[in-house]
Amino acid sequence: MQTMSVQIQDNYVTKFMSYVNNHSDNISITKDKNLELDPYFYERQKQLQQDIEDIDSGKTEMISNEDFWNDIDNFTLALQKW
């Protein structure tokens, strides 16, 4: 069995579901909770994995927590001076 993602135009859902019901021996539909909560879940997951690999390999450098918050503080101070 293969798993696929299918996008269906709103005005075709009823006809599509009718087709699925008529062929239910060969097709099963389940809702993916991850996609219900975030339509880009799998793209984000893939990017996060790539980011982790880039950091582990040294391709990308991760700044320290201290440097991050210093940058935020400096940015906030600059905004307050405006």
KEGUDREN-838346 format. One record per residue (C-alpha): y, x, z; chain. Coordinates in nm, 2 decimals, decimal comma. Each point is the difference from the previous one (the first is absolute). Layout:
N
<rec v="Y" u="X" w="Z" kette="A"/>
...
***
This chain:
82
<rec v="0,00" u="0,00" w="0,00" kette="A"/>
<rec v="0,35" u="0,12" w="-0,07" kette="A"/>
<rec v="0,32" u="-0,07" w="0,20" kette="A"/>
<rec v="0,32" u="-0,07" w="-0,19" kette="A"/>
<rec v="0,35" u="-0,11" w="0,08" kette="A"/>
<rec v="0,12" u="-0,30" w="-0,21" kette="A"/>
<rec v="0,35" u="-0,13" w="-0,03" kette="A"/>
<rec v="0,03" u="-0,36" w="-0,11" kette="A"/>
<rec v="0,31" u="-0,19" w="-0,11" kette="A"/>
<rec v="0,09" u="-0,28" w="0,24" kette="A"/>
<rec v="-0,04" u="-0,26" w="-0,26" kette="A"/>
<rec v="-0,35" u="0,12" w="-0,09" kette="A"/>
<rec v="-0,16" u="0,02" w="0,35" kette="A"/>
<rec v="-0,16" u="-0,35" w="-0,01" kette="A"/>
<rec v="-0,17" u="0,08" w="-0,34" kette="A"/>
<rec v="-0,11" u="0,34" w="0,12" kette="A"/>
<rec v="-0,15" u="-0,14" w="0,32" kette="A"/>
<rec v="-0,18" u="-0,26" w="-0,20" kette="A"/>
<rec v="-0,15" u="0,27" w="-0,22" kette="A"/>
<rec v="-0,10" u="0,20" w="0,30" kette="A"/>
<rec v="-0,16" u="-0,30" w="0,16" kette="A"/>
<rec v="-0,19" u="-0,07" w="-0,32" kette="A"/>
<rec v="-0,13" u="0,35" w="0,00" kette="A"/>
<rec v="-0,05" u="0,06" w="0,37" kette="A"/>
<rec v="-0,34" u="0,15" w="-0,04" kette="A"/>
<rec v="0,17" u="0,30" w="-0,16" kette="A"/>
<rec v="0,34" u="0,01" w="0,16" kette="A"/>
<rec v="0,11" u="0,01" w="0,36" kette="A"/>
<rec v="0,35" u="0,00" w="0,13" kette="A"/>
<rec v="0,12" u="0,14" w="0,33" kette="A"/>
<rec v="0,36" u="0,05" w="0,11" kette="A"/>
<rec v="0,10" u="0,35" w="0,09" kette="A"/>
<rec v="0,18" u="-0,01" w="0,34" kette="A"/>
<rec v="0,17" u="0,33" w="-0,08" kette="A"/>
<rec v="0,16" u="-0,14" w="-0,32" kette="A"/>
<rec v="0,10" u="-0,32" w="0,17" kette="A"/>
<rec v="0,20" u="0,20" w="0,26" kette="A"/>
<rec v="0,13" u="0,26" w="-0,25" kette="A"/>
<rec v="-0,04" u="-0,04" w="-0,37" kette="A"/>
<rec v="0,04" u="0,38" w="-0,04" kette="A"/>
<rec v="-0,25" u="0,10" w="0,27" kette="A"/>
<rec v="-0,23" u="0,20" w="-0,21" kette="A"/>
<rec v="0,28" u="0,18" w="-0,19" kette="A"/>
<rec v="0,15" u="0,09" w="0,34" kette="A"/>
<rec v="-0,34" u="0,11" w="0,14" kette="A"/>
<rec v="-0,05" u="0,22" w="-0,31" kette="A"/>
<rec v="0,35" u="0,16" w="0,03" kette="A"/>
<rec v="-0,05" u="0,06" w="0,38" kette="A"/>
<rec v="-0,33" u="0,18" w="-0,07" kette="A"/>
<rec v="0,17" u="0,21" w="-0,27" kette="A"/>
<rec v="0,28" u="0,08" w="0,24" kette="A"/>
<rec v="-0,25" u="0,11" w="0,27" kette="A"/>
<rec v="-0,18" u="0,22" w="-0,25" kette="A"/>
<rec v="0,33" u="0,16" w="-0,12" kette="A"/>
<rec v="0,09" u="0,08" w="0,36" kette="A"/>
<rec v="-0,34" u="0,14" w="0,08" kette="A"/>
<rec v="0,00" u="0,22" w="-0,31" kette="A"/>
<rec v="0,35" u="0,13" w="0,06" kette="A"/>
<rec v="0,14" u="-0,16" w="-0,32" kette="A"/>
<rec v="0,24" u="-0,21" w="0,21" kette="A"/>
<rec v="0,15" u="0,11" w="0,33" kette="A"/>
<rec v="0,04" u="-0,25" w="0,28" kette="A"/>
<rec v="0,31" u="0,04" w="0,22" kette="A"/>
<rec v="-0,04" u="0,01" w="0,37" kette="A"/>
<rec v="0,06" u="-0,31" w="0,22" kette="A"/>
<rec v="0,29" u="0,19" w="0,16" kette="A"/>
<rec v="0,16" u="0,08" w="-0,34" kette="A"/>
<rec v="-0,04" u="-0,36" w="-0,11" kette="A"/>
<rec v="0,18" u="-0,14" w="0,30" kette="A"/>
<rec v="0,27" u="0,27" w="-0,02" kette="A"/>
<rec v="0,06" u="-0,11" w="-0,36" kette="A"/>
<rec v="0,02" u="-0,37" w="0,10" kette="A"/>
<rec v="0,24" u="0,09" w="0,28" kette="A"/>
<rec v="0,22" u="0,20" w="-0,23" kette="A"/>
<rec v="0,00" u="-0,28" w="-0,26" kette="A"/>
<rec v="0,09" u="-0,26" w="0,27" kette="A"/>
<rec v="0,28" u="0,21" w="0,13" kette="A"/>
<rec v="0,14" u="0,05" w="-0,36" kette="A"/>
<rec v="-0,01" u="-0,38" w="-0,05" kette="A"/>
<rec v="0,19" u="-0,05" w="0,33" kette="A"/>
<rec v="0,28" u="0,24" w="-0,12" kette="A"/>
<rec v="0,06" u="-0,21" w="-0,31" kette="A"/>
***
